Structure formats: structure tokens, C-alpha cells
Amino acid sequence: MPERQMLEPASPGRPRRPSRGAVRLRRVAPAAAAAVAALLLGVLPASGAPAAPPVPGAANAGPAPGIDPAVQRWFKNREKLQIELNNALLPAQKLPRPAAAARPVCTRLLKAAGALSAYGRLPSTAPLDTLVRAGLDSFVKAATTCLAGDLPTAEQLVARGLAERAAVSEQIDETLDGD
């Protein structure tokens, strides 16, 4: 009988490149990532998760906004705008110098924050709508300040907007849960 040889691939092939989404996620700044994670984790509950037991005395309060299909659809439909804002915020936290080099970063931030600001209101949950828009005005001001050439103030406004978003993330979760 002839001796069997181990076959080896002719070429190992190129290593697989990470997806564009994976690369973007690695670029998101820790503060922005924390704010986004807090928003998304409370926004889209697992579809197979059991409903929370009813709280005594809360029967008249109605269902939690987080289980309302219209609210879930609203969050899902604005997800791409939120991701673009997060991606625009990363380089805006420490703007390139001189001001001419920062112009593309500022323009991207202005477009992203403006698009998310202009997105329609949340259906039937006014307090939640105010919370999810936290920081957007600061981001728009940061972008316009940056385009005017005042980079240090623009960076401060971006930091303020991120802090505003982080400060309301727990309130968003509680509101979505009906607490």
C-alpha cells in the first residue's frame, strides 16, 4: 500500500479582515460607548424575555414604554443616525490642529447631530423624548464653534454633551422599564 501523505493547503490565504462595523465599534470613545450602550441596552429588550411581574398599585399606569412596539420601532429606525453620531464624536473629542484640519470632523459632527436632532419625536412618551435628545444641542453648538475656529471651546462642548447623555442614561432605562 502506498504511504498516505498529509495534504497542506497550497497557500494559507489572506486573514479575514474585520467588518466595517467592527472597526467602527473599536473606534468609539469610551464615554460615547458607555452612553450608547446604556441607551441601547435599555431600549431594545430581548424578544423572548418574560415580562416583569406587575407592581401592586401600578395597574392604572399602563404598560412600560419599553415594551411598546411603536417605541421600539422608533429606536430601531434611528439606530443608524445614532451610530453615525457616535462615529462623528470620536475624533471631535480631541480635534486635529490647526482649525483647517478640524473642518471635516466638525462638518461631520454637525451633519450627524443635526440629523438626529431633526429625527421625529418619540410616540406618546414626552419625558422619554426629552431624555433621548440630551446633549444634541451641545454637539450642534460644538460643531458650529469648531467651524468658526474655536477648537478648545468646541472640545469642551463635546465633553459637556457626552456628560449630559451619560447623566440621563439611567433615567432612560428607568422610564423604558416603567419605573
N, C-alpha and C positions, 0 to 999 in steps of 0.2 A: 504494500500500500504506500502511496506517496505521502510524504510528510505534509501536514497542513500548515500553511503559513498564516500568520495574523495579518489581516489587511489593515492598513492605515490609510486614512484619508489622504488624497494627493496634496491637498492644501488645507490648513486648519480653517480657512475662511476668515472673513473680517469679523471682528467682535461686533455685536449688535449695539447700535447707538441708542441712547435713551430717547424716549419720545419727547416732542417739543413741550408737552405739558409737564413731564417730569423735570425737564431742565428749568422751566419757569418756576416750578414749585421750589426748587433748590435756591432760586434767586430771591425769593420773597424774604423780606427783612423779618427778623424775629418778632418785632412789635406788630407789624402788619399781619403776620401769620397767626399770631395769638388772637388778634381781634377777629380775623376771618374765621378761624377755627371755632371760636366761641359762638360766632353768629351761625355758622353752618351746622354745627353740632346740635344746636337747639332748634334750628329751623326745619330740618327735614327728618322727622322721626322715622325710625325703621318701620317699614310697612307691615311687618309681621309681629311687631311688638304688641303685647297686650295693653289694653287701655288701663290707665291708673284707676284705682278704686275711687268711687265718688266720696267727696268730702262732705260730712254732715253739714247741713245748712247751706250748701253751695248749689242745691238743685235749681234755684232760680237764676244762678249766674250764667247758665248756658254752657255750651262746650268750650273747651280751651281753643284759642285761636290757632295753636299749632297743629290741631287735627282738622281744621277747616280746609277742604280741598282747594278752595279759591285762594287762601293764603299760601298754601304750599305751592300752588301753580305760580303765584306772583313771585315767590322767592326763586323758584326754579327758572322762570323766564328771565330774571335779571342776573342770573348767575354769571354769564359771560361778561356783562358790564362790571360786575364786582371783581372778577378775576383781572380784567384789564386795568381797573383802578389799582389793585394790589401790585400788579406788574409795573405800573407807572410810578407808584410810590417808592419803590425800592431805590432807584437812582436819585429820586428827589430828596431823600433824607440827607444826602451829602452831595450837593450839586457840584458838577465839574466847574473849574475856574478856567478862564475868565467867563464873563457873562455870555459871550457869544457861544461858547461851548455848551452852556446850560440851556440855550434856547430850545433845542429839540426835546430835551427832557421836560421842560416847562410846558411846551406846547402839548406834548402827550398827556401830561397830568391835567391840563386844562380841559382837553377833549374828554378824558376819562371821567373826571369829576363832574363835568358839565352834563355828560350823557346820563350818568347815574342820578344826578340831581333832577334832570328832566323826566326821568322814568316815572310812569304813572303812580298814583297813590295806592297804598295797600287797601284792599277791600275791607270795609267795615271795622277797622281797628285803628282808630285815630291815635291813641297813645303809642302803639307799636310803630306806626308810620313815622312819628317824630323821632323815636329812638333809632330806627334803622337809617335815618338821614343824618345822624350825628357825625360831625367832622367834615361833611361835604363842603359846607361854606368855607371852612378854614382851608381846604385843599384848593378851592377855586381862587381864594384870595392869595394863597401861596403861589399858585401858578401865575397869576397876573402880576404879583410883586416880583417874581423871578423874571418874567418877560420885561419888566421895567428896569431890570438890572440890579435889584437889591437882593442879592443871594442870601446873606445871613438872615434877613427877616423872613425870606421865603422858607428857609430851613426851619426856623422857629415855628412858622405857621403850619408846616407839615407835621412837626412834632406835636403841636397843640391838637391838630386834627386827629392824629393817631391816639393821643391821650383821651380825647373826647369819645372816640369809638370804643376804646378799651373800657372806659368808665361805665358805659351803658350795656356792655355785653351781658352782664349778669341780669340786668333788668329785662333785656330782650328775652333771655331764656325763661325767666320767671313769667313774663307776660304770655309767651307762647304756651307755657305749661298751664296757664290759667291761675297762677298763684297771685 
